[in-house]
Amino acid sequence: MSFPVISPAVLKELTERLKPQEPGDFCDIIVSSAAVEYAPRLGVSEVVKILMEEKDVLAYNMTNLPDEQSEEFTAQSQRILEMYPVTQYYWQMRMLFMCILQNREINFEKRFLLLNYAVKTVQGMIDGDQPHLVPKFIEDFTSPQMDYERVLEYFKEVRPNPAYSLTDGISLLKSLNKPNAAYKDVLSSIYKSLGVSGPETLKMADIKKYLTMRKAYSEFAAGEKAHYMENIMISYVWTFSLPLANPEFNFWEHFVFFCSLYNAIKVMITCYTSDGNDEAFVKAICAFDEAVRSSGGKLMRNIIFAARNSGQNNNGDMAILTLS
């Protein structure tokens, strides 16, 4: 049986423009339980610029390996499925993330609320020994007939908490390794914007100034450059093999990680370039991505465990985090 290979359509343009010596020069090659997946490296400035130029929703191409090359991957996929039966829904959950995050009829941050509801529902079906309900739920939830406004009503009582979002974002940003001068400069500029000397004095931050910057970010994220953040976060869906990079964690815990990742990027952009300056946006994203990679594979695990231990990993917490 042929094993699928998935790659974003922009990789063709990347290949033509950057002419890499090796695929890893501008992308990661990830073998998931469902496919060989190509993900652009956001630490490469040209990659980020191309994603910023792409105003249409990101398209992905699928090809298949020859049968003789597929055997190893197919056998590996089967072993994972036998150990973790929930991985049979990996691809359907991936499509759920893609469909919701690229639904431009909904404000970008509210798309996280829709995912919040959907992933929590799926996790409830699995925990309740009703996984057979998952495919139909995802099919219905991503259909054109779905009433998303009704779903958003579930979150109408949620009130933003900027201090919570800021503290959580800075906590992740400062926890990353600082492999280059660019990231150190980004962090320094963030602290300066907040009127503090560093994370240890965050309680003294100028919240009024932060709220002004946060408003500017909201206008940027909802304006003509809204696709900037959308394409960055879609790329991270693939970079981290969401929604199931590590079968030891469930779908919901992967979503918790994704929300924390988005919040950190949001705080970074808010404090560093909330006016949507393209050059600053590229510098920040590239520096952040290099810091993420330098921090190694423990980042997801650390974030999930931290959320567990603090008791801030429920759907209400995630709603506040993404809206604040």
C-alpha positions, 0 to 999 in steps of 0.5 A, spaced: 500 500 500 502 506 498 504 511 503 502 518 502 507 524 502 504 531 503 507 538 502 505 545 502 504 548 495 509 554 497 514 549 497 514 548 490 516 556 490 521 555 495 525 550 491 525 555 485 526 561 489 531 558 494 534 552 490 536 549 497 542 544 497 538 539 501 530 539 503 532 541 510 535 547 508 528 550 508 523 545 511 522 539 516 521 532 513 516 529 519 514 522 518 507 521 522 503 515 523 499 518 517 504 520 512 511 523 510 509 531 511 513 537 509 513 543 513 517 550 512 522 552 517 520 559 520 527 560 522 528 562 514 526 569 513 525 567 505 520 562 508 516 567 512 516 572 507 513 567 502 508 565 507 506 573 508 505 574 500 500 568 500 494 571 501 490 565 499 489 559 504 495 555 504 494 549 499 497 542 500 499 537 495 499 529 496 503 524 492 504 517 494 511 513 495 512 507 490 509 501 494 517 498 495 518 504 499 512 505 502 513 498 506 517 501 512 512 507 513 506 503 513 509 497 518 511 503 522 504 506 522 501 499 523 505 499 529 503 505 532 496 504 531 496 497 535 499 501 541 495 507 540 488 506 537 486 513 537 491 515 532 486 512 527 483 519 528 490 523 526 488 525 519 481 527 521 483 531 526 488 534 522 483 536 517 479 539 523 484 544 525 486 546 517 478 547 516 477 551 522 483 555 522 483 557 515 475 559 515 476 566 514 468 567 515 470 567 522 475 572 526 482 568 527 482 568 534 475 566 535 477 560 530 481 558 536 474 558 540 471 553 535 477 548 535 476 549 543 469 546 543 471 541 537 477 538 540 474 538 547 468 534 544 472 529 541 476 528 547 470 527 551 467 522 546 474 518 546 474 518 554 467 516 554 468 510 550 465 512 544 470 514 539 466 511 533 462 518 534 468 522 532 468 521 524 461 523 524 462 529 528 468 532 525 464 531 518 458 535 521 463 540 524 466 542 518 460 542 513 458 549 510 451 548 514 455 548 521 452 554 525 458 556 528 455 562 531 451 557 536 458 554 538 461 561 539 455 562 544 458 557 549 463 562 550 459 568 551 461 569 558 468 568 557 472 575 559 479 577 557 484 577 562 490 581 559 495 580 565 494 572 565 495 572 557 501 576 558 504 572 564 503 566 560 506 568 554 512 571 557 513 565 561 514 561 555 518 566 551 523 567 556 523 559 557 526 558 550 534 558 549 536 564 546 541 561 540 542 568 537 542 576 538 536 576 534 532 573 539 535 576 545 534 583 541 526 581 540 526 579 548 529 586 550 525 590 546 519 586 549 521 588 556 522 595 554 515 596 551 512 593 557 516 598 561 520 593 565 527 591 566 526 583 565 521 578 566 522 578 574 519 585 574 513 583 569 508 585 575 511 592 574 509 592 567 505 598 564 498 594 563 495 600 560 500 601 554 500 593 553 492 594 552 494 599 547 499 595 543 494 589 544 488 593 541 493 595 535 495 587 534 487 586 534 486 591 528 493 588 525 490 580 526 483 582 523 486 587 517 488 586 510 494 582 513 490 577 517 493 571 513 500 573 516 498 569 523 494 564 520 499 562 515 504 562 521 500 558 525 498 553 520 505 552 519 506 550 526 500 545 526 505 541 521 511 543 524 509 540 531 505 534 527 498 537 531 494 534 533 497 528 535 505 529 535 506 524 542 500 519 543 502 519 550 498 526 550 491 526 548 488 530 543 486 536 548 493 536 551 496 537 544 491 543 543 493 546 550 500 546 547 497 549 541 494 555 545 500 556 549 504 557 543 499 562 539 499 566 545 506 566 546 507 569 539 501 573 540 504 577 546 511 577 542 508 580 536 503 585 540 509 588 544 515 588 538 511 589 532 503 590 533 503 595 528 504 590 523 511 592 520 513 587 515 521 587 517 520 586 524 514 581 523 519 577 519 525 578 524 521 576 530 518 570 527 525 567 525 528 569 531 522 565 535 522 559 531 530 558 532 529 559 539 524 554 539 528 549 535 534 550 540 530 549 546 529 541 543 523 536 543 522 537 551 518 544 549 511 541 548 512 536 554 514 542 559 508 546 557 503 540 557 505 538 564 506 546 566 498 547 564 496 540 568 500 542 574 497 549 575 490 546 573 490 551 568 488 546 562 481 546 561 477 549 556 475 555 560 482 557 561 484 556 553 478 560 551 481 566 556 488 565 553 486 566 546 481 571 547 486 576 552 
